[in-house]
Amino acid sequence: MTIKRLNANLLIEDFDLYPRSAVDSTVVTEIMESLRSGRKIPPIIVDEKTLRIIDGFHRRRAILKLYKDNPMIECELKKYNSIQEMYLDAVAYNRARGKDITGSELTHAILKGLELKIEPEVLAEAVHITTQRVDEIINNKAVKIEATNTLIPLKGSVRHLKGAKVTKKQAIVIDHASGTQQWLLIQQVNDLIENDLLNLDNERVVYELKRLKKLITKLDI
């Protein structure tokens, strides 16, 4: 094990190695507050050869925001033989530290591992679930992009698509979709309209309402 202080600008955030769906800005802010109070944070785990971050995306971002002129951070440099080995270590660190990988992030972590050609049995062991559970996630919480056969996570609002194939355009919409059930989203819009709560002075609101009106006429309901 080698510990070195490195400039955080040199470290690489490779999201192919990130088992979570996104970097949480709230966690970054909390780390910044800890640093301001004088608390020492654990070293970032980094691949020695490529300087790709294995664990510590939030800590790096906190350091960059707080110490813009001199963003030095302690790094534990490790040697890896493959990107698969790096990813499994990233999963292990994320399972052991801070907020655990659960729910939609667990689905994300499993699918990313499969994309890296890691065997389901190995992934199951890495995230501390059974192989049967991995199969259930693939079958019930994922959908394939028809052009590439790549699996992507299904959020709650589009979970009815399990087992189907989607276009690249649909995949982009799914990625940005809310996890809220569709009926609730529609109910919320209805409630705003029925109770005269829409901000019709907002051009974007008016534009989206006109767009919605056109789309509804095309539905066979």
Contacts in CASP RR format, 6 or more apart in sequence:
PFRMAT RR
TARGET T0000
AUTHOR 0000-0000-0000
METHOD contacts of the structure
MODEL  1
MTIKRLNANLLIEDFDLYPRSAVDSTVVTEIMESLRSGRKIPPIIVDEKT
LRIIDGFHRRRAILKLYKDNPMIECELKKYNSIQEMYLDAVAYNRARGKD
ITGSELTHAILKGLELKIEPEVLAEAVHITTQRVDEIINNKAVKIEATNT
LIPLKGSVRHLKGAKVTKKQAIVIDHASGTQQWLLIQQVNDLIENDLLNL
DNERVVYELKRLKKLITKLDI
1 76 0 8 1.000
1 77 0 8 1.000
1 78 0 8 1.000
2 48 0 8 1.000
2 76 0 8 1.000
2 77 0 8 1.000
3 43 0 8 1.000
3 74 0 8 1.000
3 75 0 8 1.000
3 76 0 8 1.000
3 77 0 8 1.000
4 74 0 8 1.000
4 75 0 8 1.000
4 77 0 8 1.000
5 72 0 8 1.000
5 73 0 8 1.000
5 74 0 8 1.000
5 75 0 8 1.000
6 46 0 8 1.000
6 51 0 8 1.000
6 72 0 8 1.000
6 73 0 8 1.000
6 75 0 8 1.000
7 71 0 8 1.000
7 72 0 8 1.000
8 60 0 8 1.000
8 63 0 8 1.000
8 64 0 8 1.000
8 71 0 8 1.000
8 72 0 8 1.000
8 73 0 8 1.000
9 64 0 8 1.000
9 71 0 8 1.000
10 51 0 8 1.000
11 44 0 8 1.000
11 46 0 8 1.000
11 51 0 8 1.000
11 52 0 8 1.000
11 53 0 8 1.000
11 60 0 8 1.000
11 73 0 8 1.000
11 75 0 8 1.000
12 50 0 8 1.000
12 51 0 8 1.000
12 52 0 8 1.000
12 53 0 8 1.000
13 23 0 8 1.000
13 53 0 8 1.000
13 57 0 8 1.000
13 60 0 8 1.000
14 52 0 8 1.000
14 53 0 8 1.000
16 83 0 8 1.000
16 87 0 8 1.000
16 112 0 8 1.000
16 116 0 8 1.000
17 52 0 8 1.000
17 53 0 8 1.000
17 54 0 8 1.000
17 83 0 8 1.000
17 86 0 8 1.000
17 87 0 8 1.000
17 90 0 8 1.000
18 57 0 8 1.000
18 90 0 8 1.000
18 112 0 8 1.000
19 87 0 8 1.000
19 90 0 8 1.000
19 91 0 8 1.000
19 94 0 8 1.000
19 101 0 8 1.000
19 105 0 8 1.000
19 108 0 8 1.000
19 109 0 8 1.000
19 112 0 8 1.000
20 94 0 8 1.000
20 101 0 8 1.000
20 105 0 8 1.000
20 108 0 8 1.000
20 109 0 8 1.000
21 104 0 8 1.000
21 105 0 8 1.000
21 108 0 8 1.000
21 153 0 8 1.000
23 57 0 8 1.000
23 58 0 8 1.000
23 61 0 8 1.000
24 58 0 8 1.000
24 99 0 8 1.000
27 58 0 8 1.000
27 99 0 8 1.000
28 58 0 8 1.000
28 61 0 8 1.000
28 62 0 8 1.000
28 65 0 8 1.000
29 62 0 8 1.000
31 41 0 8 1.000
31 58 0 8 1.000
31 59 0 8 1.000
31 62 0 8 1.000
32 62 0 8 1.000
32 65 0 8 1.000
32 66 0 8 1.000
34 41 0 8 1.000
35 41 0 8 1.000
35 62 0 8 1.000
35 63 0 8 1.000
35 66 0 8 1.000
36 66 0 8 1.000
41 59 0 8 1.000
41 62 0 8 1.000
42 59 0 8 1.000
42 97 0 8 1.000
43 73 0 8 1.000
43 74 0 8 1.000
43 75 0 8 1.000
43 76 0 8 1.000
44 53 0 8 1.000
44 55 0 8 1.000
44 56 0 8 1.000
44 59 0 8 1.000
44 60 0 8 1.000
44 73 0 8 1.000
44 74 0 8 1.000
44 75 0 8 1.000
44 76 0 8 1.000
45 53 0 8 1.000
45 54 0 8 1.000
45 55 0 8 1.000
45 56 0 8 1.000
45 75 0 8 1.000
45 76 0 8 1.000
45 78 0 8 1.000
45 89 0 8 1.000
45 93 0 8 1.000
46 52 0 8 1.000
46 53 0 8 1.000
46 54 0 8 1.000
46 75 0 8 1.000
46 76 0 8 1.000
46 77 0 8 1.000
46 78 0 8 1.000
47 54 0 8 1.000
47 77 0 8 1.000
47 78 0 8 1.000
47 79 0 8 1.000
47 80 0 8 1.000
47 86 0 8 1.000
48 77 0 8 1.000
48 78 0 8 1.000
48 79 0 8 1.000
49 79 0 8 1.000
49 80 0 8 1.000
52 86 0 8 1.000
53 60 0 8 1.000
54 78 0 8 1.000
54 80 0 8 1.000
54 86 0 8 1.000
54 89 0 8 1.000
54 90 0 8 1.000
54 93 0 8 1.000
55 89 0 8 1.000
55 90 0 8 1.000
55 93 0 8 1.000
55 94 0 8 1.000
55 97 0 8 1.000
59 73 0 8 1.000
60 73 0 8 1.000
63 71 0 8 1.000
63 72 0 8 1.000
63 73 0 8 1.000
64 71 0 8 1.000
78 89 0 8 1.000
80 86 0 8 1.000
80 89 0 8 1.000
83 116 0 8 1.000
84 113 0 8 1.000
84 116 0 8 1.000
84 117 0 8 1.000
84 118 0 8 1.000
87 112 0 8 1.000
87 113 0 8 1.000
87 116 0 8 1.000
87 118 0 8 1.000
88 118 0 8 1.000
88 122 0 8 1.000
88 126 0 8 1.000
91 101 0 8 1.000
91 109 0 8 1.000
91 123 0 8 1.000
91 126 0 8 1.000
91 127 0 8 1.000
92 126 0 8 1.000
94 100 0 8 1.000
94 101 0 8 1.000
94 109 0 8 1.000
95 101 0 8 1.000
95 126 0 8 1.000
95 127 0 8 1.000
95 128 0 8 1.000
101 109 0 8 1.000
101 127 0 8 1.000
104 141 0 8 1.000
104 153 0 8 1.000
104 155 0 8 1.000
104 179 0 8 1.000
106 127 0 8 1.000
106 129 0 8 1.000
106 137 0 8 1.000
107 137 0 8 1.000
107 141 0 8 1.000
107 142 0 8 1.000
107 153 0 8 1.000
107 154 0 8 1.000
108 153 0 8 1.000
109 123 0 8 1.000
109 127 0 8 1.000
110 123 0 8 1.000
110 127 0 8 1.000
110 134 0 8 1.000
110 137 0 8 1.000
110 138 0 8 1.000
111 137 0 8 1.000
111 138 0 8 1.000
111 142 0 8 1.000
111 151 0 8 1.000
111 152 0 8 1.000
111 153 0 8 1.000
113 123 0 8 1.000
114 120 0 8 1.000
114 123 0 8 1.000
114 138 0 8 1.000
114 151 0 8 1.000
115 150 0 8 1.000
115 151 0 8 1.000
120 131 0 8 1.000
120 134 0 8 1.000
120 135 0 8 1.000
120 138 0 8 1.000
121 131 0 8 1.000
123 134 0 8 1.000
124 130 0 8 1.000
124 131 0 8 1.000
124 133 0 8 1.000
124 134 0 8 1.000
138 151 0 8 1.000
139 162 0 8 1.000
139 163 0 8 1.000
140 159 0 8 1.000
140 162 0 8 1.000
141 153 0 8 1.000
141 154 0 8 1.000
141 159 0 8 1.000
141 162 0 8 1.000
142 151 0 8 1.000
142 152 0 8 1.000
142 153 0 8 1.000
142 154 0 8 1.000
142 162 0 8 1.000
143 151 0 8 1.000
143 152 0 8 1.000
143 154 0 8 1.000
143 158 0 8 1.000
143 161 0 8 1.000
143 162 0 8 1.000
143 163 0 8 1.000
143 164 0 8 1.000
143 165 0 8 1.000
143 166 0 8 1.000
143 174 0 8 1.000
144 150 0 8 1.000
144 151 0 8 1.000
144 152 0 8 1.000
144 163 0 8 1.000
144 164 0 8 1.000
144 165 0 8 1.000
144 166 0 8 1.000
145 152 0 8 1.000
145 165 0 8 1.000
145 166 0 8 1.000
145 167 0 8 1.000
145 168 0 8 1.000
145 171 0 8 1.000
146 165 0 8 1.000
146 166 0 8 1.000
146 167 0 8 1.000
147 167 0 8 1.000
147 168 0 8 1.000
152 166 0 8 1.000
152 171 0 8 1.000
152 174 0 8 1.000
152 175 0 8 1.000
154 161 0 8 1.000
154 162 0 8 1.000
154 174 0 8 1.000
155 174 0 8 1.000
155 177 0 8 1.000
155 178 0 8 1.000
155 179 0 8 1.000
156 177 0 8 1.000
156 179 0 8 1.000
156 180 0 8 1.000
156 181 0 8 1.000
157 177 0 8 1.000
157 178 0 8 1.000
157 179 0 8 1.000
157 180 0 8 1.000
157 181 0 8 1.000
157 182 0 8 1.000
157 185 0 8 1.000
158 174 0 8 1.000
158 177 0 8 1.000
158 182 0 8 1.000
161 174 0 8 1.000
166 174 0 8 1.000
178 185 0 8 1.000
189 212 0 8 1.000
191 197 0 8 1.000
192 198 0 8 1.000
198 205 0 8 1.000
198 209 0 8 1.000
199 205 0 8 1.000
200 206 0 8 1.000
END
